[in-house]
Amino acid sequence: MVMPSALKAFTVLFVLAVFAADQVGGRYQRPDCPSFPCGPLGNVSAPFRQAGDPPWCGHGSYELVCSDTKATILIDDATYYVSSIDYTGSSFWVIDAHLGLYDSCPLPRWNRPVNPAYPRKGMEVELAPLAGSQACFLECSREVKDNGMYMPVACLSTNDTYVYVLTGHRSNSMKYLEPSCGYLAVTPLPWESQGLDNSSYADVAKCMRSGFAVRFPYNIECMSIKGCLINPFSYYHELRVSGEGIMESATQILLLDARFWLCALQATGFGDYAARIIAPAIWTVKWIPVLCRFMLAPLTVLIFLAYKYLKTRITIDAVEKFLRMQQMLGPIRYAYTDITAITSHFRDKLGQGGYGSVYKGVLLPGDLHVAVKLLEGNSNCNGEDFINEVSTIGRIHHVNVVRLVGFCSEEMRRALVYEYMPGGSLDKYIFSSDKEKTFSWDKLNEIALGIARGIDYLHQGCEMQILHFDIKPHNILLDSNFVPKVADFGLAKLYPRGNSFVPLSALRGTIGYIAPEMISRSFGVISSKSDVYSFGMLLLEMAGGRRNADPNAANSSQSYYPSWVYDQLSEQEVGEISPVDDMHELEKKLCITGLWCIQMRSQDRPTMSEVIEMLEGGVDGLQMPSRPFFCDEGNAHVDDSYHLSSELTAISEEDE
């Protein structure tokens, strides 16, 4: 096994190093790095050095500036007096040299974080304070009252800012920081002041004037091979005493031999920079087989779990990416809490659709009434229909297309905010038995023209051609003046206007309004003419005041309205007596235009621009089209039409 071999190699290295320690141990105090006096200090040695010493003597961070009466050291651009050095305890005592400049109201200049228990791990740690606790100075924009932890510093405060000092264990945690306060400065406190909680500024200032201890760097032991052997194990002991977390301790234990190699390379003459490059290389070569064996399988499992997680996130990520691109160009994005407030916690429900529930809401300020469509989580799991809806009508402004005011997308909670249509959907009027809800023929013709103009705008008026694929009475909304607006773009697709070809993947819609080419290419290619077909079926329902396929019709020959009305209009055209002789002129126009739109081959249908011309003109200028496919056998039976509809349903479900 790899692990016993590694331990055996480490044991051999340990024995050899012990024998070699006596030979190279003298490097701890090299002859060319003698001790020196410095101010009140005598026999100063490594890791301390003077400016003129050779580079290998001492440590750069511990360079002393000596005079006849003072020894100073520079720590983070702040000068400190060194009053004593304790080689046994690996520490030295410092006092801020600038305290004399403002003795009446001193502010600490120490900038390094303070760990009251142990300095941070790592051989690179230098100048760690050997402190029991710390005092934090806070600058606040507001006065903090009734807080026993915040001790005011009156001499540093002004009319606009308030300075406080925080001591004890609370000074180590951000959670005790008031919202209006920020850190100003921090100073270590000596071990003997460890029990001082909520100390006054006077007590802290007294501690600052007395100074504090600073610990030697960890790599002081790396001055000799013997020290390098002791270093990893003494460090492991410190880990246990300091109570580090299990994972953190385990990681550091694995790096113990790397610590030895780095220390040994420094002790045997390599520079610090070279040692830091070579030691990781040795450690890597040694542990690669171990890591591959014990980490490859867990890593494979983690990759698999990450893949599964990313797969479940793909919908949310795709929607979010699109919405970030759309944010500056499209409608307003609302938070889900905003949607809840707009709808007064979904109090006023307007209806239920295939994609979710619709609620009435109010946008403030302005009291703008809106309709909020709350999408069901299971109805739109791939996010495609939601993206289609936002991208299609997010930048459209047309009198006959419903306006999207905003949207919400938080994880799988999605909603669309539209302008409110008080008239409701068209199907409530054309299929109603209530005479008060019926329209005059002039109004029906006006509504038909508005719908046609809205669809024509989608086909021709936008930068990209928009195919709706779900034109039906339920998706035509009416405002307070009964102006029609095309709505519900969940099935819409965007295509370049020059392209007449649309992929078969677009095959979706509502049975009874789906164009034949959506089922079979033998009827033509899928294009804007597919919306023309759906509009033609809508026109016939508006003219007949009933659904096109009605099994409850009084006469079986009238069960399929397009077939029946075509036969009646054909008889009238050849002069035969027909029930449609007394048909209103506008009703005939709607029926003939609708029959042109539902021609089975897409190339035989007019464009929406041509449909608008037909609706704007008179009925005398319209010719009867060829007989639609459904009408080839004369008066089609409703059973046949329903049989065909069931086949379309089956095909549609398979493709979806």
C-alpha positions as CSV (number, residue, x, y, z in Angstrom):
1,M,0.0,0.0,0.0
2,V,1.1,3.6,-0.6
3,M,0.5,5.0,2.9
4,P,2.8,2.6,4.8
5,S,5.6,3.2,2.2
6,A,5.2,6.9,2.7
7,L,5.4,6.5,6.5
8,K,8.5,4.3,6.1
9,A,10.2,6.8,3.9
10,F,9.4,9.6,6.4
11,T,10.8,7.5,9.3
12,V,14.1,6.9,7.4
13,L,14.3,10.6,6.6
14,F,13.7,11.4,10.3
15,V,16.6,9.1,11.4
16,L,19.0,10.6,8.8
17,A,18.0,14.1,9.7
18,V,18.8,13.5,13.4
19,F,22.3,12.3,12.5
20,A,22.8,15.3,10.3
21,A,21.4,17.7,12.8
22,D,24.6,17.9,14.8
23,Q,26.6,18.7,11.6
24,V,24.4,21.5,10.4
25,G,22.9,22.7,13.7
26,G,25.4,25.5,13.9
27,R,23.6,27.4,11.2
28,Y,21.2,28.7,13.9
29,Q,23.9,31.1,14.9
30,R,26.3,31.4,12.0
31,P,29.8,32.8,12.7
32,D,29.2,35.6,10.1
33,C,25.9,36.6,11.9
34,P,27.1,37.5,15.4
35,S,24.8,39.0,18.1
36,F,24.7,42.7,18.5
37,P,23.6,45.3,21.1
38,C,20.7,47.6,20.2
39,G,19.8,50.6,22.4
40,P,18.8,49.1,25.8
41,L,19.0,45.6,24.4
42,G,22.1,43.4,24.6
43,N,23.1,40.3,22.6
44,V,20.3,40.6,20.0
45,S,20.4,37.6,17.6
46,A,18.2,35.9,15.0
47,P,15.6,36.4,13.8
48,F,16.5,40.0,14.5
49,R,18.9,41.8,12.3
50,Q,20.4,45.3,11.5
51,A,20.3,47.1,8.2
52,G,23.9,46.4,7.4
53,D,23.8,42.6,8.1
54,P,24.2,40.0,5.3
55,P,20.9,38.9,3.6
56,W,21.0,35.5,5.3
57,C,21.3,36.9,8.8
58,G,18.0,37.1,10.6
59,H,14.6,37.9,9.0
60,G,13.7,40.9,6.9
61,S,10.5,41.6,8.9
62,Y,12.6,41.8,12.2
63,E,15.0,44.5,11.2
64,L,15.8,46.8,14.1
65,V,16.9,50.4,14.0
66,C,19.3,51.0,16.8
67,S,20.4,54.2,18.6
68,D,22.2,54.8,21.9
69,T,19.0,54.7,23.9
70,K,16.3,53.1,21.7
71,A,15.6,50.0,19.6
72,T,12.7,50.5,17.1
73,I,11.0,48.2,14.6
74,L,8.7,49.0,11.6
75,I,5.4,47.1,11.6
76,D,3.0,48.0,8.7
77,D,4.3,51.6,8.3
78,A,4.0,52.2,12.1
79,T,7.1,52.5,14.3
80,Y,7.3,50.7,17.7
81,Y,9.8,50.8,20.5
82,V,11.3,47.3,21.4
83,S,11.7,47.3,25.2
84,S,12.6,43.6,25.7
85,I,13.1,40.3,23.9
86,D,12.1,36.9,25.4
87,Y,13.9,34.2,23.4
88,T,12.6,31.5,25.7
89,G,9.0,32.5,25.1
90,S,9.7,33.6,21.4
91,S,8.2,37.1,21.9
92,F,9.3,40.7,22.2
93,W,7.6,43.7,23.9
94,V,6.6,46.7,21.8
95,I,5.2,50.2,22.5
96,D,3.7,52.5,19.9
97,A,6.4,55.2,19.3
98,H,3.8,57.8,18.2
99,L,1.7,57.7,21.4
100,G,3.7,60.6,22.7
101,L,2.4,62.9,20.0
102,Y,-1.2,62.7,21.2
103,D,-1.0,61.3,24.8
104,S,-4.2,63.1,25.8
105,C,-6.2,61.1,23.3
106,P,-4.3,58.2,21.7
107,L,-5.6,56.1,18.8
108,P,-3.9,52.7,18.0
109,R,-1.9,52.3,14.8
110,W,-1.9,48.4,14.8
111,N,-3.6,47.2,11.6
112,R,-3.2,43.4,11.8
113,P,-6.0,41.1,13.0
114,V,-5.7,39.8,16.5
115,N,-6.3,36.2,17.5
116,P,-6.5,36.1,21.3
117,A,-5.7,32.3,21.5
118,Y,-3.1,31.4,18.9
119,P,-1.6,33.1,15.9
120,R,-2.9,31.9,12.5
121,K,-1.4,28.7,11.2
122,G,1.3,28.7,8.6
123,M,5.1,29.1,8.6
124,E,4.7,32.4,6.7
125,V,2.9,34.0,9.7
126,E,5.0,36.9,11.0
127,L,4.6,39.5,13.8
128,A,1.5,37.8,15.4
129,P,0.5,39.6,18.6
130,L,0.8,37.4,21.7
131,A,-2.4,39.0,23.1
132,G,-5.2,37.9,25.4
133,S,-7.9,40.0,23.7
134,Q,-8.3,43.1,21.6
135,A,-10.0,46.5,21.7
136,C,-11.8,47.7,18.6
137,F,-12.4,51.4,18.0
138,L,-15.7,52.1,16.1
139,E,-16.7,55.2,14.2
140,C,-20.5,55.7,14.0
141,S,-22.6,58.2,12.1
142,R,-25.3,58.1,14.8
143,E,-25.0,58.1,18.6
144,V,-25.4,54.7,20.1
145,K,-27.5,54.8,23.2
146,D,-28.4,52.3,25.9
147,N,-25.7,49.9,24.9
148,G,-23.5,48.7,27.7
149,M,-20.9,47.3,25.3
150,Y,-20.0,50.6,23.5
151,M,-17.7,52.8,25.6
152,P,-17.7,56.4,24.3
153,V,-14.4,58.1,23.3
154,A,-15.4,61.7,23.8
155,C,-12.1,63.2,22.8
156,L,-12.2,61.6,19.4
157,S,-15.9,62.2,18.7
158,T,-17.2,65.2,16.7
159,N,-20.7,66.7,16.1
160,D,-21.1,64.4,13.1
161,T,-19.2,61.3,14.1
162,Y,-19.2,59.3,17.3
163,V,-16.2,57.1,18.4
164,Y,-16.6,54.1,20.7
165,V,-14.3,51.4,22.0
166,L,-15.4,47.8,22.2
167,T,-13.5,45.2,24.4
168,G,-13.9,41.6,25.5
169,H,-15.1,38.7,23.4
170,R,-17.7,40.9,21.6
171,S,-14.9,42.8,19.9
172,N,-14.1,39.7,17.8
173,S,-17.5,39.4,16.2
174,M,-19.2,41.5,13.5
175,K,-22.7,40.5,14.7
176,Y,-22.4,43.0,17.6
177,L,-21.7,45.9,15.2
178,E,-24.4,48.5,15.0
179,P,-25.7,49.3,11.5
180,S,-24.4,52.9,11.6
181,C,-20.9,51.9,12.8
182,G,-17.7,50.9,11.1
183,Y,-14.3,49.7,12.3
184,L,-11.8,52.5,12.8
185,A,-8.8,50.8,14.5
186,V,-7.9,47.8,16.6
187,T,-5.2,47.2,19.2
188,P,-4.1,44.1,21.0
189,L,-4.4,44.0,24.8
190,P,-1.9,42.2,27.1
191,W,-2.7,38.8,28.6
192,E,-3.1,40.4,32.0
193,S,-6.0,42.5,30.7
194,Q,-7.9,39.5,29.3
195,G,-10.6,39.7,31.9
196,L,-11.5,43.3,31.1
197,D,-14.9,43.3,29.4
198,N,-16.6,46.6,28.5
199,S,-13.5,48.5,29.6
200,S,-13.5,52.3,29.5
201,Y,-11.4,54.3,27.1
202,A,-9.1,55.3,29.9
203,D,-8.3,51.6,30.7
204,V,-7.6,50.9,27.0
205,A,-5.4,53.9,26.7
206,K,-3.4,52.8,29.7
207,C,-2.9,49.4,28.1
208,M,-1.8,51.0,24.9
209,R,0.8,53.1,26.7
210,S,2.2,50.0,28.4
211,G,2.5,48.1,25.1
212,F,2.0,44.4,24.2
213,A,4.0,41.3,23.3
214,V,4.6,40.2,19.7
215,R,5.4,36.5,18.9
216,F,8.4,35.4,16.8
217,P,7.5,33.8,13.5
218,Y,6.8,30.1,13.3
219,N,9.8,29.5,11.0
220,I,12.2,30.6,13.7
221,E,12.7,26.9,14.2
222,C,13.8,26.5,10.6
223,M,17.2,27.9,11.4
224,S,18.4,24.3,11.8
225,I,17.5,20.7,10.7
226,K,16.8,19.8,14.3
227,G,14.4,22.7,14.5
228,C,12.7,21.5,11.3
229,L,12.1,18.0,12.8
230,I,10.5,19.6,15.9
231,N,8.5,22.1,13.9
232,P,5.8,19.8,12.4
233,F,5.1,18.0,15.6
234,S,5.0,21.1,17.8
235,Y,2.6,22.6,15.2
236,Y,0.4,19.5,15.4
237,H,0.3,19.9,19.1
238,E,-0.8,23.6,18.7
239,L,-3.6,22.5,16.4
240,R,-5.0,20.1,19.0
241,V,-4.8,22.7,21.8
242,S,-6.4,25.5,19.6
243,G,-9.4,23.3,19.0
244,E,-9.6,23.8,15.2
245,G,-12.4,22.1,13.2
246,I,-12.0,18.5,12.1
247,M,-11.7,19.2,8.4
248,E,-9.3,22.0,8.9
249,S,-7.1,20.0,11.3
250,A,-7.1,17.0,8.9
251,T,-6.0,19.1,6.0
252,Q,-3.1,20.7,8.0
253,I,-2.0,17.2,9.3
254,L,-1.6,16.1,5.6
255,L,0.7,19.0,5.0
256,L,3.0,18.3,8.0
257,D,5.7,16.7,5.8
258,A,5.4,19.6,3.4
259,R,6.2,21.9,6.3
260,F,9.2,19.8,7.1
261,W,10.6,19.9,3.5
262,L,10.1,23.7,3.3
263,C,11.8,24.2,6.7
264,A,14.7,21.8,5.7
265,L,15.3,23.5,2.4
266,Q,15.5,26.9,4.2
267,A,17.9,25.5,6.8
268,T,20.2,23.9,4.3
269,G,20.9,27.1,2.3
270,F,18.1,27.5,-0.2
271,G,16.5,30.9,-0.3
272,D,13.0,31.3,1.0
273,Y,11.5,31.8,-2.5
274,A,13.3,28.8,-3.9
275,A,12.3,26.6,-1.0
276,R,8.6,27.6,-1.4
277,I,8.8,26.3,-5.0
278,I,10.7,23.1,-4.4
279,A,8.9,21.9,-1.3
280,P,5.5,21.8,-2.9
281,A,7.0,20.0,-5.9
282,I,8.4,17.3,-3.6
283,W,5.2,17.0,-1.7
284,T,3.2,16.8,-5.0
285,V,5.3,14.0,-6.4
286,K,5.0,12.1,-3.1
287,W,1.3,12.4,-2.6
288,I,-0.1,12.2,-6.1
289,P,-0.5,8.4,-6.0
290,V,-2.2,8.7,-2.6
291,L,-4.5,11.4,-3.7
292,C,-5.4,9.6,-6.9
293,R,-6.3,6.5,-5.0
294,F,-8.3,8.0,-2.2
295,M,-9.8,11.0,-4.0
296,L,-10.6,9.8,-7.5
297,A,-13.7,7.8,-6.5
298,P,-15.2,10.6,-4.3
299,L,-14.4,13.1,-7.0
300,T,-16.3,11.0,-9.5
301,V,-19.3,10.9,-7.2
302,L,-19.1,14.6,-6.7
303,I,-18.9,15.2,-10.4
304,F,-22.0,13.0,-10.9
305,L,-23.9,14.8,-8.2
306,A,-22.8,18.2,-9.6
307,Y,-24.0,17.1,-13.1
308,K,-27.4,16.1,-11.6
309,Y,-27.6,19.4,-9.8
310,L,-26.7,21.5,-12.9
311,K,-29.2,19.5,-14.9
312,T,-32.0,20.5,-12.5
313,R,-30.8,24.1,-12.6
314,I,-30.7,24.3,-16.4
315,T,-34.2,25.8,-16.7
316,I,-33.6,28.4,-14.0
317,D,-30.2,29.3,-15.5
318,A,-31.6,29.6,-19.0
319,V,-34.5,31.8,-17.9
320,E,-32.2,34.0,-15.8
321,K,-29.7,34.4,-18.6
322,F,-32.4,35.5,-20.9
323,L,-34.0,37.9,-18.4
324,R,-30.6,39.6,-17.7
325,M,-30.3,40.3,-21.4
326,Q,-33.9,41.5,-21.6
327,Q,-33.8,43.6,-18.4
328,M,-32.7,46.9,-20.1
329,L,-34.9,46.5,-23.1
330,G,-38.1,44.8,-22.0
331,P,-40.7,45.2,-19.3
332,I,-40.2,45.7,-15.6
333,R,-39.0,42.7,-13.5
334,Y,-40.8,42.3,-10.2
335,A,-39.9,40.3,-7.1
336,Y,-42.4,37.7,-6.0
337,T,-43.2,39.8,-2.9
338,D,-44.1,42.6,-5.3
339,I,-46.5,40.3,-7.1
340,T,-48.1,39.3,-3.8
341,A,-48.6,43.0,-2.9
342,I,-49.9,43.9,-6.4
343,T,-52.6,41.2,-6.2
344,S,-53.4,41.8,-2.5
345,H,-52.2,38.2,-1.7
346,F,-54.0,36.8,-4.8
347,R,-57.4,37.9,-3.5
348,D,-59.3,38.6,-6.8
349,K,-59.2,35.7,-9.1
350,L,-60.2,36.4,-12.7
351,G,-60.0,32.9,-14.2
352,Q,-58.1,29.7,-14.6
353,G,-56.1,28.8,-17.8
354,G,-54.0,25.9,-19.1
355,Y,-50.8,27.6,-17.7
356,G,-52.1,28.8,-14.4
357,S,-54.4,31.2,-12.6
358,V,-55.1,34.9,-13.5
359,Y,-55.6,37.5,-10.7
360,K,-56.6,41.1,-10.8
361,G,-54.1,43.6,-9.3
362,V,-53.3,47.3,-8.9
363,L,-49.9,49.0,-9.6
364,L,-49.0,51.9,-7.4
365,P,-48.6,54.8,-7.9
366,G,-51.3,55.6,-10.5
367,D,-53.8,52.9,-9.6
368,L,-53.1,51.1,-12.9
369,H,-55.2,47.9,-13.0
370,V,-53.4,44.8,-14.2
371,A,-54.0,41.1,-14.8
372,V,-51.3,38.9,-13.2
373,K,-51.0,35.4,-14.7
374,L,-49.4,33.2,-12.1
375,L,-47.8,30.2,-13.9
376,E,-48.2,26.8,-12.4
377,G,-44.9,25.1,-11.5
378,N,-45.7,21.9,-13.4
379,S,-47.1,23.6,-16.5
380,N,-44.0,25.3,-17.6
381,C,-41.1,23.2,-16.2
382,N,-38.7,23.8,-19.1
383,G,-39.2,27.6,-19.1
384,E,-39.5,27.8,-22.9
385,D,-43.1,29.1,-22.9
386,F,-42.2,31.7,-20.3
387,I,-39.3,33.0,-22.4
388,N,-41.5,33.0,-25.5
389,E,-44.1,35.1,-23.7
390,V,-41.6,37.7,-22.4
391,S,-39.5,37.9,-25.5
392,T,-42.4,38.0,-27.9
393,I,-44.5,40.8,-26.4
394,G,-42.0,42.4,-24.1
395,R,-41.2,45.1,-26.7
396,I,-44.4,45.2,-28.7
397,H,-46.6,48.2,-28.6
398,H,-49.7,47.9,-30.8
399,V,-53.3,48.8,-30.1
400,N,-54.5,45.3,-31.0
401,V,-51.8,43.4,-29.0
402,V,-52.0,43.1,-25.2
403,R,-49.2,44.9,-23.4
404,L,-46.9,43.1,-21.1
405,V,-46.2,45.5,-18.1
406,G,-43.8,43.2,-16.2
407,F,-42.9,39.8,-15.1
408,C,-41.5,37.8,-12.2
409,S,-39.0,34.9,-12.1
410,E,-37.7,33.6,-8.8
411,E,-36.5,30.0,-9.1
412,M,-39.6,28.2,-10.4
413,R,-42.1,30.9,-9.3
414,R,-43.0,32.9,-12.4
415,A,-45.7,35.4,-13.2
416,L,-46.6,37.7,-16.1
417,V,-48.2,41.1,-15.5
418,Y,-50.4,42.4,-18.3
419,E,-52.6,45.4,-18.8
420,Y,-56.0,44.6,-17.4
421,M,-58.8,43.9,-20.0
422,P,-62.1,44.6,-18.3
423,G,-64.1,43.2,-21.3
424,G,-62.7,39.7,-20.7
425,S,-62.2,37.2,-23.6
426,L,-64.1,37.2,-26.9
427,D,-65.5,33.7,-26.3
428,K,-67.7,35.0,-23.5
429,Y,-69.6,37.1,-26.1
430,I,-69.7,35.1,-29.4
431,F,-70.8,31.9,-27.6
432,S,-73.2,33.5,-25.1
433,S,-76.9,32.8,-25.1
434,D,-77.5,36.2,-23.4
435,K,-78.7,38.7,-26.0
436,E,-77.3,41.5,-23.9
437,K,-73.8,40.2,-24.5
438,T,-74.1,39.9,-28.3
439,F,-72.6,42.4,-30.7
440,S,-74.0,44.0,-33.8
441,W,-72.7,43.0,-37.2
442,D,-70.8,46.3,-37.5
443,K,-69.2,45.8,-34.1
444,L,-68.3,42.2,-35.0
445,N,-66.7,43.4,-38.3
446,E,-64.8,46.1,-36.3
447,I,-63.5,43.5,-33.8
448,A,-62.5,41.1,-36.7
449,L,-60.6,43.9,-38.3
450,G,-58.8,44.7,-35.0
451,I,-57.8,41.1,-34.5
452,A,-56.5,40.9,-38.1
453,R,-54.5,44.1,-37.7
454,G,-52.9,42.8,-34.5
455,I,-51.9,39.4,-36.2
456,D,-50.6,41.3,-39.3
457,Y,-48.5,43.4,-37.0
458,L,-47.0,40.3,-35.5
459,H,-46.2,38.9,-39.0
460,Q,-45.0,42.1,-40.7
461,G,-44.5,45.0,-38.2
462,C,-41.8,43.6,-35.9
463,E,-38.0,43.1,-36.5
464,M,-38.6,39.4,-36.3
465,Q,-41.6,37.6,-37.7
466,I,-43.8,36.4,-34.8
467,L,-46.0,33.3,-35.3
468,H,-48.7,33.0,-32.6
469,F,-49.8,29.4,-33.3
470,D,-52.8,29.7,-30.9
471,I,-55.3,32.1,-32.3
472,K,-58.7,31.4,-30.8
473,P,-61.6,33.3,-29.1
474,H,-60.2,32.6,-25.6
475,N,-56.9,34.4,-26.5
476,I,-58.6,37.5,-27.8
477,L,-59.2,40.0,-25.0
478,L,-61.4,43.1,-25.0
479,D,-60.8,46.4,-23.3
480,S,-63.5,48.7,-21.8
481,N,-64.4,49.9,-25.4
482,F,-64.4,46.4,-26.7
483,V,-61.2,47.0,-28.7
484,P,-59.7,43.5,-29.3
485,K,-56.1,42.6,-28.3
486,V,-54.3,39.4,-29.2
487,A,-53.0,37.8,-26.1
488,D,-51.3,34.6,-24.7
489,F,-48.1,34.2,-26.5
490,G,-47.0,31.0,-24.7
491,L,-46.8,29.0,-28.0
492,A,-45.4,31.9,-30.1
493,K,-42.2,31.6,-32.1
494,L,-39.8,34.2,-33.5
495,Y,-38.5,33.7,-37.1
496,P,-36.7,36.0,-39.6
497,R,-39.3,37.5,-41.9
498,G,-37.5,36.3,-45.0
499,N,-37.9,32.6,-43.9
500,S,-41.0,30.8,-45.1
501,F,-39.9,27.5,-43.6
502,V,-40.6,26.8,-40.0
503,P,-39.4,23.5,-38.3
504,L,-41.8,20.8,-37.4
505,S,-40.9,21.3,-33.7
506,A,-43.3,24.2,-33.8
507,L,-46.3,21.8,-34.0
508,R,-48.5,22.9,-31.1
509,G,-51.9,24.6,-30.7
510,T,-55.5,24.0,-29.9
511,I,-57.6,21.3,-31.7
512,G,-60.1,22.9,-34.0
513,Y,-57.8,25.8,-34.9
514,I,-54.6,23.9,-35.9
515,A,-53.7,24.4,-39.6
516,P,-53.4,21.1,-41.6
517,E,-49.7,21.7,-42.4
518,M,-49.0,21.5,-38.7
519,I,-50.0,17.8,-38.9
520,S,-48.7,16.9,-42.4
521,R,-46.3,18.6,-44.8
522,S,-48.4,17.4,-47.7
523,F,-50.6,20.4,-47.1
524,G,-47.7,22.9,-47.3
525,V,-45.0,24.3,-45.0
526,I,-45.6,25.8,-41.6
527,S,-45.6,29.6,-41.9
528,S,-47.5,32.7,-41.1
529,K,-50.4,31.1,-43.2
530,S,-50.8,28.8,-40.2
531,D,-52.1,31.7,-38.1
532,V,-54.3,32.7,-41.1
533,Y,-56.0,29.3,-40.9
534,S,-56.6,29.7,-37.1
535,F,-58.0,33.2,-37.7
536,G,-60.4,31.9,-40.4
537,M,-61.8,29.4,-37.9
538,L,-62.2,32.2,-35.5
539,L,-64.1,34.3,-38.1
540,L,-66.5,31.5,-38.8
541,E,-67.2,31.1,-35.1
542,M,-67.8,34.9,-34.8
543,A,-70.2,34.8,-37.8
544,G,-72.1,31.7,-36.7
545,G,-72.2,32.7,-33.0
546,R,-71.3,29.1,-32.1
547,R,-68.4,26.7,-32.1
548,N,-67.6,25.3,-35.5
549,A,-68.1,21.7,-34.4
550,D,-71.3,21.3,-32.4
551,P,-72.7,17.8,-31.9
552,N,-75.8,19.3,-30.3
553,A,-76.9,21.2,-33.4
554,A,-80.6,20.9,-34.4
555,N,-79.7,19.5,-37.8
556,S,-76.9,17.0,-38.3
557,S,-75.9,18.7,-41.5
558,Q,-75.2,21.8,-39.4
559,S,-72.9,20.1,-36.9
560,Y,-69.8,21.3,-38.7
561,Y,-70.5,24.9,-39.4
562,P,-67.8,25.7,-42.0
563,S,-69.1,22.8,-44.2
564,W,-72.8,23.9,-43.8
565,V,-72.2,27.6,-44.4
566,Y,-70.1,26.8,-47.5
567,D,-72.9,24.7,-49.0
568,Q,-75.5,27.4,-48.2
569,L,-73.4,30.2,-49.8
570,S,-72.7,28.1,-52.8
571,E,-76.4,27.4,-53.4
572,Q,-77.2,31.1,-53.1
573,E,-74.5,31.9,-55.6
574,V,-76.1,29.7,-58.3
575,G,-79.5,31.2,-57.6
576,E,-81.0,28.3,-55.5
577,I,-83.2,29.0,-52.6
578,S,-81.0,28.9,-49.4
579,P,-81.5,29.6,-45.7
580,V,-78.8,32.3,-46.0
581,D,-80.8,34.4,-48.4
582,D,-81.6,36.8,-45.5
583,M,-78.0,36.6,-44.1
584,H,-76.6,40.0,-43.2
585,E,-74.1,41.4,-45.7
586,L,-71.4,41.7,-43.0
587,E,-72.1,38.1,-41.9
588,K,-71.6,36.9,-45.5
589,K,-68.3,38.9,-45.6
590,L,-67.0,37.3,-42.4
591,C,-68.0,33.8,-43.6
592,I,-66.5,34.1,-47.1
593,T,-63.3,35.6,-45.7
594,G,-63.1,32.8,-43.1
595,L,-63.6,30.2,-45.8
596,W,-60.7,31.7,-47.8
597,C,-58.5,31.5,-44.7
598,I,-59.3,27.8,-44.0
599,Q,-58.2,26.5,-47.4
600,M,-56.4,23.2,-46.8
601,R,-53.2,24.1,-48.8
602,S,-51.3,27.0,-47.2
603,Q,-50.5,28.6,-50.6
604,D,-54.3,28.9,-51.3
605,R,-54.8,31.1,-48.3
606,P,-54.5,34.9,-48.3
607,T,-51.9,36.8,-46.2
608,M,-53.1,38.7,-43.2
609,S,-52.7,42.0,-45.2
610,E,-55.0,40.6,-47.9
611,V,-57.5,39.5,-45.2
612,I,-57.6,43.1,-43.9
613,E,-58.4,44.3,-47.4
614,M,-61.2,41.8,-47.6
615,L,-62.7,42.9,-44.3
616,E,-62.4,46.6,-45.2
617,G,-64.1,46.1,-48.6
618,G,-67.6,45.1,-49.5
619,V,-69.0,41.6,-49.8
620,D,-69.8,42.2,-53.6
621,G,-66.1,42.2,-54.4
622,L,-65.5,38.8,-52.7
623,Q,-65.6,35.6,-54.7
624,M,-66.4,32.2,-53.2
625,P,-63.2,30.1,-52.6
626,S,-62.7,26.5,-53.5
627,R,-64.4,23.9,-51.3
628,P,-62.3,23.2,-48.2
629,F,-61.0,19.7,-47.8
630,F,-63.4,19.0,-44.9
631,C,-66.3,19.7,-47.3
632,D,-65.4,17.5,-50.2
633,E,-68.1,15.0,-49.4
634,G,-70.8,17.5,-49.2
635,N,-72.4,18.0,-45.8
636,A,-69.8,16.4,-43.5
637,H,-71.1,14.5,-40.6
638,V,-70.0,15.6,-37.1
639,D,-68.8,12.1,-36.3
640,D,-66.3,12.3,-39.1
641,S,-65.1,15.7,-38.0
642,Y,-64.7,14.5,-34.4
643,H,-62.9,11.4,-35.6
644,L,-60.4,13.7,-37.4
645,S,-60.1,15.9,-34.4
646,S,-59.2,12.9,-32.2
647,E,-56.6,11.9,-34.7
648,L,-55.1,15.5,-34.6
649,T,-55.1,15.3,-30.8
650,A,-53.2,12.0,-30.8
651,I,-50.6,13.4,-33.3
652,S,-50.2,16.6,-31.3
653,E,-49.7,14.7,-28.1
654,E,-47.1,12.4,-29.6
655,D,-45.1,15.4,-31.0
656,E,-45.2,17.2,-27.7
